[in-house]
């Protein structure tokens, strides 16, 4: 399990709020020197708590503003690794999850427009592992936020 102490939790919270914060700025918030913060961030990266740093881009700015969530029902028993390998070549698939319930997976698709989405759905349905799909097109995003460590809930674990 990837446990963190309260200082690590606060460092992660600072990075989630603004990944461009300097180690000195974070140190000012958590009460450590910049080198001490850097050592902790390096350890968080080594342990896999932090997976990396990236720019978050609005998909609409890139021309990929149409999205859907698709329940994928597979033919027979298909292991998650095979589902992943089969979905990876489809550039419109931005995320995929195994789930409980009738579906074997939920796939998040992004496309340029509804016609592009229709083509992506056709490609998804044509995969040899796919028996059927159930699609839900996103009309608007009501809430979207990164995971922020909650010191109270983490401390109780």
C-alpha positions as CSV (number, residue, x, y, z in Angstrom):
1,X,0.0,0.0,0.0
2,X,1.2,3.5,-0.8
3,X,1.0,5.3,2.6
4,X,1.9,8.9,3.0
5,X,2.5,10.9,6.1
6,X,0.7,14.3,6.5
7,X,3.6,16.2,5.1
8,X,3.7,14.1,1.9
9,X,-0.1,14.5,1.7
10,X,0.3,18.3,1.8
11,X,3.1,18.2,-0.8
12,X,0.8,16.2,-3.1
13,X,-2.0,18.7,-2.5
14,X,0.2,21.6,-3.4
15,X,1.3,19.8,-6.6
16,X,-2.2,18.9,-7.6
17,X,-3.3,22.6,-7.1
18,X,-0.3,23.9,-9.1
19,X,2.3,21.4,-10.5
20,X,4.4,24.4,-11.5
21,X,5.0,25.4,-7.8
22,X,8.7,25.6,-6.9
23,X,10.1,23.4,-4.2
24,X,10.7,26.6,-2.2
25,X,7.0,27.6,-2.5
26,X,5.8,24.2,-1.5
27,X,8.3,24.2,1.4
28,X,6.9,27.4,2.6
29,X,3.4,25.8,2.8
30,X,4.6,22.5,4.4
31,X,7.4,23.9,6.6
32,X,10.4,22.3,4.9
33,X,13.4,23.5,3.0
34,X,13.3,23.3,-0.8
35,X,15.9,20.5,-0.8
36,X,13.8,18.5,1.7
37,X,10.7,18.9,-0.5
38,X,12.7,17.8,-3.6
39,X,13.8,14.6,-1.7
40,X,10.3,13.9,-0.7
41,X,8.9,14.5,-4.3
42,X,11.7,12.2,-5.6
43,X,10.6,9.5,-3.2
44,X,6.9,9.9,-4.1
45,X,7.9,9.5,-7.7
46,X,10.0,6.4,-6.9
47,X,7.1,4.8,-4.9
48,X,4.6,5.5,-7.7
49,X,2.5,7.9,-5.6
50,X,3.2,10.6,-8.1
51,X,3.2,9.2,-11.6
52,X,4.6,12.3,-13.3
53,X,3.9,15.9,-14.3
54,X,2.0,17.0,-17.3
55,X,0.1,19.9,-18.9
56,X,-3.7,19.6,-18.8
57,X,-5.1,20.6,-22.1
58,X,-8.7,21.4,-23.0
59,X,-9.7,18.7,-25.5
60,X,-11.9,21.2,-27.3
61,X,-8.9,23.4,-28.0
62,X,-7.3,20.4,-29.8
63,X,-10.5,19.8,-31.8
64,X,-11.6,16.7,-29.8
65,X,-14.7,18.1,-28.0
66,X,-17.1,15.3,-28.6
67,X,-17.0,12.4,-26.1
68,X,-18.9,9.3,-25.0
69,X,-18.8,6.6,-22.4
70,X,-19.3,3.1,-23.9
71,X,-20.2,-0.1,-22.1
72,X,-18.3,-2.9,-23.8
73,X,-19.7,-6.4,-23.5
74,X,-17.2,-9.0,-24.7
75,X,-17.6,-12.3,-26.3
76,X,-16.9,-15.0,-23.7
77,X,-14.4,-14.5,-20.9
78,X,-11.8,-11.9,-21.9
79,X,-9.1,-11.0,-19.5
80,X,-8.4,-7.3,-18.8
81,X,-4.9,-7.5,-20.4
82,X,-6.5,-8.6,-23.7
83,X,-9.1,-5.9,-23.5
84,X,-6.4,-3.3,-23.0
85,X,-4.2,-4.6,-25.8
86,X,-7.2,-4.6,-28.2
87,X,-8.3,-1.1,-27.3
88,X,-4.8,0.6,-27.3
89,X,-4.6,1.0,-31.1
90,X,-7.8,3.1,-31.2
91,X,-6.6,6.7,-30.8
92,X,-10.1,7.8,-29.8
93,X,-10.0,5.7,-26.6
94,X,-8.7,8.0,-23.9
95,X,-9.4,5.7,-21.0
96,X,-10.8,2.3,-20.2
97,X,-11.9,0.7,-17.0
98,X,-13.0,-2.8,-15.8
99,X,-16.3,-2.5,-14.0
100,X,-18.8,-4.5,-12.0
101,X,-22.1,-5.2,-13.5
102,X,-23.1,-6.6,-16.9
103,X,-20.5,-4.8,-19.0
104,X,-16.9,-6.1,-19.1
105,X,-15.5,-2.6,-19.5
106,X,-16.3,1.1,-19.8
107,X,-14.5,3.0,-22.5
108,X,-14.1,6.8,-22.6
109,X,-14.0,8.0,-26.3
110,X,-13.1,11.4,-27.6
111,X,-13.7,12.6,-31.1
112,X,-13.7,15.7,-33.2
113,X,-17.4,15.7,-33.9
114,X,-20.4,13.3,-33.9
115,X,-19.4,11.8,-37.3
116,X,-15.9,11.1,-36.0
117,X,-17.5,9.6,-32.9
118,X,-19.7,7.4,-35.0
119,X,-16.7,6.1,-36.9
120,X,-14.8,5.4,-33.7
121,X,-17.8,3.5,-32.3
122,X,-17.9,1.4,-35.6
123,X,-14.2,0.6,-35.1
124,X,-14.8,-0.3,-31.5
125,X,-17.8,-2.6,-32.4
126,X,-15.7,-4.3,-35.1
127,X,-13.1,-5.5,-32.6
128,X,-13.0,-9.3,-32.4
129,X,-13.6,-9.4,-28.6
130,X,-16.7,-7.1,-28.7
131,X,-20.1,-8.7,-28.6
132,X,-22.1,-5.4,-28.2
133,X,-21.8,-1.9,-26.9
134,X,-24.1,0.6,-25.1
135,X,-23.1,4.2,-25.7
136,X,-23.8,7.4,-23.8
137,X,-22.8,10.7,-25.5
138,X,-21.7,13.4,-23.1
139,X,-23.7,16.7,-23.6
140,X,-21.8,18.8,-21.0
141,X,-19.3,18.3,-18.2
142,X,-20.8,19.3,-14.9
143,X,-17.9,18.5,-12.7
144,X,-14.3,17.4,-13.3
145,X,-11.5,17.6,-10.8
146,X,-8.2,15.9,-10.1
147,X,-7.9,13.6,-7.1
148,X,-6.8,15.8,-4.1
149,X,-5.7,14.0,-1.0
150,X,-8.0,14.6,1.9
151,X,-5.9,14.6,5.0
152,X,-8.9,13.5,7.2
153,X,-9.9,10.5,5.1
154,X,-6.3,9.4,4.5
155,X,-5.4,9.6,8.2
156,X,-8.3,7.3,9.1
157,X,-7.0,4.5,6.9
